[in-house]
Amino acid sequence: MRREATPVAARAPSAPRVVPRAAAVRTIKNVHGHTVDRIGEAIVAGRYAVGATLPAEPLLCAAFGVSRTVVREAVKSLAAKGLLVAGPKVGTRVLPADNWNWFDPDVVAWQTHAGLTHDFLRDLQELRRVVEPAAVRMAAERATVRDIAEIEAAYAGMKDAIEHGGDYVASDLRFHQGLLRAGGNRMMVQMSKAIGALLRTSFEVSTTLLDGPASSLPLHRAVLDAVIAHKPGQAERASLKLIDSARDDIDQVLASGRKLPGLRLDPARGQGGRAARRGKAQGLDPRRDPA
């Protein structure tokens, strides 16, 4: 007996693919962040002279392959960082370096990419010498059991990185920021966040010496022991000794003429190679002054 075929239900048309809102927002932020980075790097590298007017919006849009809205938002971000000033009659002009927010991680990263100068590193070491010893003194006076545990964990990370390999600088940064927080001063806690990129720059340079991390580890231990013992004067002196040792290491690196390390920008903001190539194809290289 012949069996009748069972009718197959018609397949419903597939629904259009919807890009999640979160993914769309990330894409927009990446485009915006990339544009900020490219213009910011050009300014810090001196491709736009102080007082110079940025190219017109259509030129920047063509160079980066972005809309006018993206360019305008990027200009607003750079103005907030102190790099630009914009006005209806003066245009968008580059401000002197004294106006730049040197506590902004982006500005520090751009300066690192452009090249670390003696003056920049000198200013950084002087800032550390003014801020950190006083903060460490407060940490020795006020650090809680939890604060000390955090600093000890950071120290253990540094030691492990030396003995077995790993990210020494990340643990070093965690150690110093832990000391700044342990003082229990809310403004100092905020400063620990603000100067994080500056501290990382200092550590990146000083640890390029072959024995730099290993030789500085006992100096870090001396600071930690003084904080644990709640001896403010001893902690302050140990901090000064550590900072001066780092300054000597940096001077040695500079005198050697070796290539200084660079800081990596947030990988999520490293997009946009196509836009850069598109700008070149149109005769407007974003790495050069298009004016």
LUMRO-843586 format. One line per 2 residues: number of its first residue (from 1); their letters; for each residue y negated, x, z of C-alpha. Coordinates in nm, 4 decimals, decimal comma. Each point is the difference from the previous one (the first is absolute). Example, Ala and Ser with C-alpha at 12.3 -4.5 7.8 and 13.67 -1.06 7.14 Angstrom:
REM LUMRO-843586
1> AS> 0,4500:1,2300:0,7800  -0,3440:0,1370:-0,0660
This chain:
REM LUMRO-843586
1> MR> 0,0000:0,0000:0,0000  -0,3372:0,1399:-0,0984
3> RE> -0,2438:0,0584:0,2862  -0,3608:-0,0916:-0,0494
5> AT> -0,2518:0,2756:0,0591  -0,2136:-0,0444:0,3021
7> PV> -0,3636:-0,0237:-0,1028  -0,2108:0,2926:0,1173
9> AA> -0,3235:-0,0903:0,1683  -0,3074:0,1239:-0,1773
11> RA> -0,1459:0,3077:0,1693  -0,3382:-0,0668:0,1491
13> PS> -0,2766:0,2177:-0,1371  -0,0629:0,3014:0,2232
15> AP> -0,3079:-0,0169:0,2137  -0,2770:0,2417:-0,0860
17> RV> 0,0133:0,3226:0,2023  -0,2545:-0,0125:0,2746
19> VP> -0,1392:0,3268:0,1298  -0,0108:-0,0144:0,3797
21> RA> -0,3510:-0,0155:0,1356  0,0590:0,3076:0,2150
23> AA> 0,1022:0,2046:-0,3058  -0,3055:-0,1163:-0,1924
25> VR> -0,2262:0,0958:0,2893  0,1611:0,3464:0,0180
27> TI> -0,0594:0,0519:-0,3711  -0,3664:-0,0916:0,0335
29> KN> -0,0372:0,2335:0,2978  0,1689:0,2839:-0,1914
31> VH> -0,2388:-0,0379:-0,2935  -0,2979:-0,0151:0,2337
33> GH> 0,1217:0,2959:0,2070  0,0669:0,2123:-0,3068
35> TV> -0,3490:-0,0667:-0,1351  -0,1568:0,0897:0,3352
37> DR> 0,2027:0,3211:0,0084  -0,0939:0,1110:-0,3499
39> IG> -0,3719:-0,0576:0,0417  0,0026:0,1371:0,3564
41> EA> 0,1803:0,3173:-0,1054  -0,2487:0,0537:-0,2834
43> IV> -0,2939:-0,0347:0,2380  0,1400:0,2323:0,2665
45> AG> 0,0998:0,2555:-0,2638  -0,3616:0,0066:-0,1195
47> RY> 0,0586:-0,1505:-0,3436  -0,2846:-0,2371:0,0839
49> AV> -0,2992:0,1890:0,1382  -0,1825:-0,1193:0,3094
51> GA> -0,2563:-0,2555:-0,1114  0,1754:-0,0581:-0,3322
53> TL> 0,0564:-0,3541:-0,1205  0,3553:-0,1116:-0,0660
55> PA> 0,0809:-0,0995:-0,3609  -0,0511:-0,3625:-0,0969
57> EP> 0,2672:-0,2506:0,0983  0,1396:-0,0425:-0,3561
59> LL> 0,0625:0,3762:-0,0218  0,1767:0,0089:0,3362
61> CA> 0,2059:-0,3061:-0,0939  0,1095:0,1688:-0,3214
63> AF> 0,0754:0,3276:0,1777  0,2240:-0,1538:0,2642
65> GV> 0,1316:-0,2983:-0,1916  -0,1205:-0,2463:0,2616
67> SR> -0,2285:-0,2999:0,0181  -0,3628:-0,0014:0,1066
69> TV> 0,1034:-0,1696:0,3228  0,2246:0,2943:0,0875
71> VR> -0,2763:0,2501:-0,0774  -0,2513:-0,1927:0,2106
73> EA> 0,2404:-0,0217:0,2944  0,0715:0,3718:-0,0301
75> VK> -0,3725:0,0752:0,0086  -0,0336:-0,2149:0,3129
77> SL> 0,2824:0,1937:0,1669  -0,1558:0,3345:-0,0871
79> AA> -0,3376:-0,1194:0,1249  0,1639:-0,0963:0,3308
81> KG> 0,1373:0,3551:0,0218  -0,3500:0,1376:-0,0516
83> LL> 0,0574:0,1534:-0,3437  -0,2154:-0,2402:-0,2003
85> VA> -0,3059:-0,2154:0,0317  -0,0515:-0,2922:-0,2344
87> GP> -0,3088:-0,2049:-0,0744  -0,1458:-0,2155:-0,2756
89> KV> -0,2756:0,2488:-0,0801  0,1588:0,3348:0,0875
91> GT> 0,3447:-0,0615:-0,1503  0,3073:0,1497:0,1645
93> RV> -0,0797:0,3508:0,1179  0,1978:0,2771:0,1686
95> LP> -0,1035:0,0832:0,3570  0,0010:0,3486:0,1588
97> AD> 0,3113:0,1119:0,1891  -0,1830:-0,0384:0,3327
99> NW> 0,0132:-0,3774:-0,0576  0,3761:-0,0102:-0,0590
101> NW> 0,2297:-0,1331:0,2695  0,1987:0,3122:0,0847
103> FD> 0,2217:-0,1982:0,2360  0,1272:-0,2064:-0,2938
105> PD> 0,3508:0,1169:-0,1057  -0,0810:-0,0557:-0,3683
107> VV> -0,3092:0,2210:0,0122  0,1988:0,2740:0,1749
109> AW> 0,2797:-0,0269:-0,2577  -0,2470:0,0176:-0,2888
111> QT> -0,1595:0,3102:0,1482  0,3444:0,1566:0,0396
113> HA> 0,0781:-0,0702:-0,3656  -0,3365:0,1388:-0,1072
115> GL> 0,0583:0,3133:0,2074  -0,0410:0,0830:0,3678
117> TH> -0,3055:0,2146:0,0585  -0,0751:0,2391:0,2849
119> DF> -0,2813:-0,2283:0,1146  0,2258:-0,3055:0,0096
121> LR> 0,2674:0,1779:0,2029  -0,2620:0,1529:0,2289
123> DL> -0,1484:-0,3423:0,0712  0,3477:-0,1361:0,0655
125> QE> 0,0893:0,2737:0,2487  -0,3324:-0,0392:0,1788
127> LR> 0,0610:-0,3727:0,0310  0,3424:0,0642:0,1498
129> RV> -0,1447:0,2499:0,2486  -0,2576:-0,2527:0,1186
131> VE> 0,2263:-0,3060:0,0199  0,3554:0,1033:0,0815
133> PA> -0,0381:0,2125:0,3166  -0,1995:-0,2763:0,1729
135> AV> 0,2550:-0,2577:-0,1142  0,2889:0,2130:0,1270
137> RM> -0,1772:0,0392:0,3339  -0,0192:-0,3794:0,0291
139> AA> 0,3646:-0,0263:-0,1025  0,0975:0,2322:0,2851
141> ER> -0,1942:-0,2212:0,2388  0,1150:-0,3404:-0,1237
143> AT> 0,3194:0,0247:-0,2077  0,2636:-0,2552:0,0915
145> VR> 0,3765:0,0548:-0,0033  0,0099:-0,1799:-0,3338
147> DI> -0,2770:0,2197:-0,1440  0,1815:0,3164:0,1038
149> AE> 0,3290:-0,1260:-0,1439  -0,1725:-0,0575:-0,3355
151> IE> -0,1503:0,3504:-0,0029  0,3314:0,1550:0,1051
153> AA> 0,1765:-0,1836:-0,2838  -0,2541:0,1393:-0,2453
155> YA> 0,0529:0,3506:0,1363  0,3762:-0,0436:-0,0348
157> GM> -0,0553:-0,0990:-0,3635  -0,1994:0,3185:-0,0613
159> KD> 0,2706:0,2137:0,1590  0,2737:-0,1718:-0,1975
161> AI> -0,1920:0,0476:-0,3257  -0,0224:0,3746:0,0659
163> EH> 0,3656:0,0360:0,0938  0,1609:-0,2361:-0,2495
165> GG> -0,2676:-0,0804:-0,2579  -0,2105:-0,3118:-0,0346
167> DY> -0,3582:-0,1209:0,0002  -0,1641:0,2290:0,2539
169> VA> -0,3522:-0,1129:-0,0854  0,0775:-0,3681:0,0656
171> SD> 0,1255:0,0827:0,3502  -0,2937:0,2342:0,0582
173> LR> -0,2412:-0,2802:-0,0895  0,1879:-0,2400:0,2272
175> FH> -0,0289:0,2545:0,2843  -0,3770:0,0393:-0,0272
177> QG> -0,0694:-0,3683:-0,0532  0,2159:-0,0734:0,3032
179> LL> -0,2199:0,2291:0,2072  -0,3143:-0,1751:-0,1245
181> RA> 0,1453:-0,3391:0,0928  0,1312:0,1133:0,3383
183> GG> -0,3541:0,0391:0,1362  -0,0239:-0,3773:0,0241
185> NR> -0,3416:-0,0098:-0,1646  -0,0198:-0,2794:-0,2591
187> MM> -0,2578:0,1823:-0,2107  0,2147:0,3138:0,0047
189> VQ> 0,2982:-0,2089:-0,1114  -0,2020:-0,1203:-0,2984
191> MS> -0,1064:0,3571:-0,0708  0,3651:0,1077:-0,0048
193> KA> 0,0507:-0,2384:-0,2913  -0,3204:0,1047:-0,1735
195> IG> 0,0612:0,3747:0,0102  0,3697:-0,0254:-0,0825
197> AL> -0,0491:0,1109:-0,3623  -0,2221:0,2880:0,1120
199> LR> 0,2586:0,1199:0,2500  0,2749:-0,0232:-0,2604
201> TS> -0,2101:0,2130:-0,2363  -0,0387:0,2659:0,2690
203> FE> 0,3731:-0,0004:0,0731  0,0944:0,0104:-0,3677
205> VS> -0,2039:0,3181:-0,0427  0,0865:0,1798:0,3240
207> TT> 0,3745:-0,0587:-0,0395  0,0162:0,1630:-0,3436
209> LL> 0,0470:0,3340:0,1767  0,3663:0,0960:0,0139
211> DG> 0,0179:0,0117:0,3805  -0,2916:-0,2357:0,0630
213> PA> 0,1922:-0,2943:0,1478  0,2331:0,2165:0,2083
215> SS> -0,2830:0,2064:0,1469  -0,2061:-0,3076:0,0882
217> LP> 0,2857:-0,1870:0,1696  -0,0366:0,1829:0,3377
219> LH> -0,3740:-0,0768:-0,0077  0,0771:-0,3689:-0,0429
221> RA> 0,2508:0,0251:0,2848  -0,2674:0,1475:0,2269
223> VL> -0,2292:-0,2974:-0,0704  0,2814:-0,2470:0,0622
225> DA> 0,1084:0,1670:0,3261  -0,3560:-0,0093:0,1334
227> VI> -0,0313:-0,3694:-0,0848  0,3350:-0,0757:0,1665
229> AH> -0,1130:0,1911:0,3086  -0,3325:-0,1899:-0,0042
231> KP> -0,2032:0,3218:0,0030  -0,3186:-0,0797:-0,1988
233> GQ> -0,1555:0,3471:0,0008  0,3224:0,1679:-0,1073
235> AE> 0,0553:-0,2617:-0,2712  -0,3510:0,0494:-0,1366
237> RA> 0,0396:0,3786:-0,0153  0,3390:-0,0318:-0,1680
239> SL> -0,1493:-0,2354:-0,2575  -0,2794:0,2446:-0,0818
241> KL> 0,2520:0,2805:-0,0409  0,2070:-0,2145:-0,2362
243> ID> -0,3010:-0,0983:-0,2114  -0,1273:0,3595:-0,0209
245> SA> 0,3462:0,1142:-0,1081  -0,0016:-0,2632:-0,2767
247> RD> -0,3461:0,1204:-0,1076  0,1314:0,3574:-0,0228
249> DI> 0,2949:-0,1212:-0,2096  -0,2336:-0,1850:-0,2354
251> DQ> -0,2224:0,3072:-0,0335  0,3083:0,2041:-0,0852
253> VL> 0,1060:-0,2510:-0,2646  -0,3474:0,0012:-0,1544
255> AS> -0,0154:0,3790:0,0018  0,3376:0,0216:-0,1733
257> GR> -0,1324:-0,1940:-0,2986  0,3151:-0,2122:-0,0122
259> KL> -0,0124:-0,3505:-0,1433  -0,0921:-0,2530:0,2636
261> PG> 0,2197:-0,3081:0,0426  -0,1094:-0,3390:-0,1263
263> LR> 0,0255:-0,3368:0,1684  0,1928:-0,2772:-0,1684
265> LD> -0,1706:-0,3305:-0,0522  0,1842:-0,3181:0,0802
267> PA> 0,2747:-0,0221:-0,2685  -0,0745:-0,3703:-0,0392
269> RG> -0,3429:0,0983:-0,1247  0,1289:0,2644:-0,2381
271> QG> 0,0377:-0,2466:-0,2850  -0,2108:-0,0105:-0,3103
273> GR> 0,1191:0,2810:-0,2254  -0,0169:-0,2368:-0,2949
275> AA> -0,3614:-0,0818:0,0733  -0,0884:0,3677:0,0123
277> RR> 0,1741:0,0635:-0,3312  -0,1723:-0,3031:-0,1498
279> GK> -0,3362:0,1393:0,1080  0,0793:0,3325:-0,1648
281> AQ> 0,0987:-0,1736:-0,3222  -0,3380:-0,1683:-0,0017
283> GL> -0,1758:0,3324:0,0527  -0,0810:-0,0617:0,3660
285> DP> 0,2099:0,2141:0,2337  -0,0214:-0,1376:0,3570
287> RR> 0,0423:0,3544:0,1335  -0,3232:0,1054:-0,1640
289> DP> -0,3529:-0,1269:0,0178  -0,0203:-0,2745:-0,2626
291> A> -0,3772:-0,0173:0,0177
